[in-house]
């Protein structure tokens, strides 16, 4: 039976995403009613600048008092799309305390304080959904915590930031340098005026923390994620990658250790073979590759940011939460029973591509090879080019730990014949 009394929704934030959420709620009202089993009503919109014209939103719903809005006893669901840590954390906690379920797109907050927010939701018997926090419109959170709940996930690896993928794709396809590609991304609206959160990997690291926590049933916070930006990637690195049949992507990688006793989460640029599905992800698109025991290899692909894609994920959560509200149930909460330790980056084992500037004279290769051997790092291939007394030496290793590779590089820098380390890059996806 269709319920006639509407479910009331409070919207925190009315920027690019929030305004699109409000628009879809209005234009698709009849469909949402049919799918949920009751009408949904936008009961209030909290903003910082109330004088701004917001097309399609009744001005009487707009308020600057977000706290008063979430404390209203008649609010069923609070949708938080303001971002940042505060006041979002306090508002979400207050909403849960006053009986509202919460839909959020706030990756930074969830990566930092997800455990506390989940605890508050459980204490008050309410839902906390956040599909939109990772990879925009791509259904990812729900498949990981529901569809694959009976499986054992071993690895989640993906491109979860559209800005960096656009920049790296442009460098790969045109030969442009980093700054030139960034300038184009900024001009097209893919990069913010201050792109630090994207290009230094902060955005991707927050998403990696969320994904690792869900995949491995373990609390993983932002500070647990190793982070390395992509501002040092050069056109020369892409040239080297092409010689290996690879391209370069900024990857978020969450892995279970081979013995199953620990996990790692990291974000950094990496070379991946052109044969890997992630190598073909172009422009500002996102894609996440999941490997599990029973399901095998799965890939989720689509637009990872923007008003409409993110709003699509928010509305999907809104429908699910409203259905739960009507039935008196709640969806899945935090699953952290495994409580696996998060290993440091030094324990991570992978392959490496190292480019060295060396003296062009006999015996250099032997010296370099000896250093690798002394640190227990096996060499796969070596390529050397020399001219006028100077040379470049490119070494690709077999799998080695990050700690072993770090020790190797420190020893190489002490050799008189090594002029400098031009670049070091991990090789993934093999």
N, C-alpha and C positions, 0 to 999 in steps of 0.2 A: 504494500500500500504506500502510495506517495504521501510524504509528510508535507503539510502546507506551511508550517512555521519555518521560516528560513534559518539556515545556519549562518551566523554572523562572523565576518572576517575582518580583522584589523590589519592594515597594511603599513609596515614601517619602512619608509623610503619610497620615493616616487621619482626616481631617476630613470635611466634607460631601461632597466629591468622592471622596476616597480610600475612605471607607467604602462608597460606592455602587459604586465599581469592584470592591471585594472582594465585595460582595453579588452583583453580576452574574456575576462569575467563578465563584461557587459555584452560584448557581441556574441558570445557563445553561451549566454545564460540559459537558454532552453535546453541545449545539449548537456550542459553541466548538471542541470536539474534532473534530467532523465538518467544520467550516468550515476549520480550520487543517490538519488531517491528523495531529494529535498532541494528546495531552492537555496542558493548561496547569495548572501547579500553583503556588499561592501559597506561596512558599518563605520569606518573611520580610516583616515590616511594621515599618518604623522610625517611631517616634513620639517626642514630647517628654514626654508624660505617660503612662507605662506602666500606671498604676493605674486609669485610666478603663476602664469596662466597654465592650467593643466587641462587640456582638451578632453572632454568626455567624463570628467570627474566633477561631481556636485561640490561647489566651493564650501557648502555647509559641512561637508565631511572632513575637510582639511583642518588639521590642528598642529600646533608646535609642541603640545604637551603629550609626548609619547608615553610617559609613565602613567598618566591618567587614563589614556586610551587602553593600555594593556591591563589595567586594574579593573576595568569595567566588568561587572559580573555576568554580562550577557554575551561576551565575546567567546565564540567557540574555537576559532583558529586565529593565531597571529602569524603573519607572513613577514619575515625579517629579511630585507634586502638592502640594509644600509651599509653593511660591511664593517670591518675593523673590530677591535676588541671591546672598547667602551664607546658609547653606552649600550652596544648590542648585547653584551653579556648580562648586564643588569636587567635590561628589558626582557630578554628571553626568560631569565630566572623568575622575574616578577610575573610574567604571563603564565608560566607553568604553576606558580604558587596560587594564582587566582583562577585556575581551572581551565585555561586555554591550552590546546595543543599547539605545537609550533612547527612551521615549515621555514627552513633557513637556506640561504645560499652562501653562508659565511664560512669559507674555507679556513681563513686565518684563525677565527675563533674556535672552530671545531678541532683544528690541529693543535691548538694550545690548551683548550679547556673542555674538550669533548667529553671526558670522563665525568666531570662535575655536572655538565648539562644533562648527560644521560641519567645520572643519579637523581637529579632534580625531577626529570620527566618520570622516572620510575616511582619516586616517592609520592608524586601527586597523581599517578595513574593516567598520564597523558603521553601523547606521541611526540617524538622529535624526529622529523624527517629532513633530509638534506641532499637529495639527488642532485640539485643544481650546484652544489659546492664543488663538484669535480666533473670536468669535461662537458659542461653546458648541457646540450640536449641529448647527449649520448646516454642511453640507459646503462648504467654501470654499477652504482651503489646497490640498487635493488637486486640485480642479478647476483652480485657477490654475496650479499647477506641473506638472500632468499633462494634464488634458483640454484645456487651452488652450495647451499648450506649443508647438504649431505656429502659433499665432496671434500677432498683435501687439496687446497690450492698451494702450489709450490713456488710460483713466480708470477708477478704482475709487472709488466714492462711497457711503458708507453710514452707517447708524445702528448702532454697534458697542458701545453701552453701554445696557443695559436700564434702569438706575436713572435716568439723565438723560432717557431717552425717556418713562418713566413720569411724571416730574415735569413735563416740557414738555407732554405730552399732557393731563395733569390741568389745567394752567394754560389750555390751549387750550379744553378742553371745558367747564370749569366757571367760568372767569374768576378762579380762585384766584391769589393772589400766590405768588411763589417759595417763601417760607418755609412758607406753609400747605401747599403741594404737597409740599415736602420732608418736613414733619412726617408727612404721610399715608404717604409712601413709607417712612419709617423705621418707623412703626407696623405696616406690612404686611410688613416684612422685606425690602423692595427696596433700602433704603439702609442702609449701615453706620452705626454710632454716630458715626464720623468719616467723612463722605462726601467728603472732599477729593479723593481719587484719582478719583472719578467726576465730581463736579460741576465740578472745575477742569480736566478733560480729560486728566489724566495717563494714565488707563486707556486711553482711546481713542487717545491719541498713540502708546502702545506698540504697539497693534494696527495703527495706520496705518503705522508703520515696517516691521512685518512684511509687511503687504500690499504696500506700495510696493516693497520689496526683491524679492519674488517676482514681482510683475506686470511690473517693468521690468528684471529681471535686473541689479540694481544694489544695492550695499550701502547701505542706509538705516538709520541708527541713531536711537534715541529723540531725541537732541539735534538731529537734522536736521529734526525735525517742529515746525512752528509750532503753538503751543498757546494756546487762549483758552477759558476756562471759560464757564459759562452762568449764573453767580450774579447777573449784572446784568440778565438778561432780565426784563422787567416785563409786567404785564397791559396796559399801554399799547402795548408793542411788539406784542403779539398783536392788539390792536385795529387797529393800523396794518396788520399783515399781512393781516387779514381784509378790510380795505378794498381791498387789492391782489389778493385772491383767493389768498392764501398762508397757510401756517402756518409755525411755527418748529421746527427740529430741530437738535440738536447733531450735526454731520456730521464724519466723517473723509473727507478728499478727497485722493486721490493721482492726480496728472495728469502726462502726458507733454506737454512743450511742443509748440507747433504745428510748430516746425521739427525736432522729434524729438531735439534736442541736449541736453536737460536734463529733469529731473523736479522736481516739488514734492510735498510732503506736509504737510498741515495739518489741524487740528481746531479748529472754532469753531462758534458758533451761526449759523444762516443761515435766511433766509426761502426757502421753496420753494413753487412753485405747487401748488395743491390737485390739479391734474391729473397731477402727477408721482407715480409709484408709491410713492416713499418717504413721501409726505404721508399715506398711509393706514395707515402702520405705527403701531399703537396700543400702549398699555400698556408693558410691559417687554420687548416683542419687539425683535429686531434684524432688519435687512435690509441687504443690500449690492447695489449696482447696478454692473455691470461693462459697459464699452463696449470692443469690440475691432473690428479691421478686418473679419475674416471672419465671426465669430459674430454681430456686431451688439450688441444690448443684451440683457443677461441680468440676472435678479434672483434673489438667494438670500435666503430668508426663514425665520424660525423663532425658537424660544426661544434667547436668547443667553447664558444663565447658569443657575446652579442645579446641584444635585448630579446629578440624573439626566441632563439634557441634556449637561452637560460630560462625565460618565462615558461617555455614549454615544459621544462623539467619541474619548475615550481608548481605549475598547474597540475601536473601528474601527481605530485605529492599531495597537493590540496585535495584532489579527488579521493585519494587513498585515505587521508586523515579524516575527511568528512564521512566517508563510509564507515570507518571505525567508530566515529563519534555516534553515528546513528545506531550501530549495533551494540554499543556499549563495550567495545573491545579496544585493544591497542595493538599496534603492529610490533615488529621485532625491535628490541632495544639494543643496548650494547652487549656484545658477546666478547668477553675478555678472559674467559676461563683458562685459556692455555698459558697466559702470563709468561710467554717466552722472553728471554733476555734479548735486547737489541745489541748486536755486536758492533764494535767500532769499525771504521772504514779500513783500518789496517788489516783486518781479518778477511776482507773481501778478496776473492780470487777471480781473476779475469786475465785476458790477454792485453798486451800493450803495444803501442806503436810509438817509438822514440826516434826523434830526429836530432842528430848531433852535428855540430860544426867542428871539424877536426883538421889537424895538419895533414897535408897531402904528402905523406912519406911512408916508407916501408915500416911495418911493425905496428901501425896504429890499430888495425883490425884485431890483431892478436892481443894487444893490450886491453882493448874494449871487451873482447870475448872473455878474457881472463877475469875481469871484474864481474861480469854477469855470472860466470861459473862460481866464483867465490861467494856470491850471495844466493846461490841456489836458484837462479833464474835461467831457465832453458831458452835458447834462441831458436826461433823457427826459421826466419829468413833474414838476410842482410843485403842491403844494396848500397854501393858506394860510388860516388861521382866526385872527380877531382879536377882542379884547374888552377894553374898559377900558384901552387903552394898551399891552396886551401881546398877543402873537400867537405862533402856532406855524407853522413853515414846514417842510413835508416835501418833500424833494428825492429823486427816484429818478434815478440816473445811467444812462447807457449804460455799456458795459464800459470799465473804466479800471484802471490798475495800482494796487496798494496804496500804492506810493510816491507816486504822483500824488495819490491821495485823501488821504493823510496830510498832504502839503503844503497841500492845499486847506483841510483842517480847521484846520490851524495858522493859516492866513491869516484864516479866518472868525472865529476866536476873537479876533482883533485888531480887528475891526470894532466901533465903538461901538454899533451898532444890534443886534448879536448878544449876547443876554444869556447864552447858554450852548448847548452841544451836548447835547441830551437823550439821543440814542442814535445809534449807527452800527451798521448790520447789513448783512452781505453778502447778496446775492440769488443763489441757485444753482439749478441744475436747469432752465435754460431753453435 
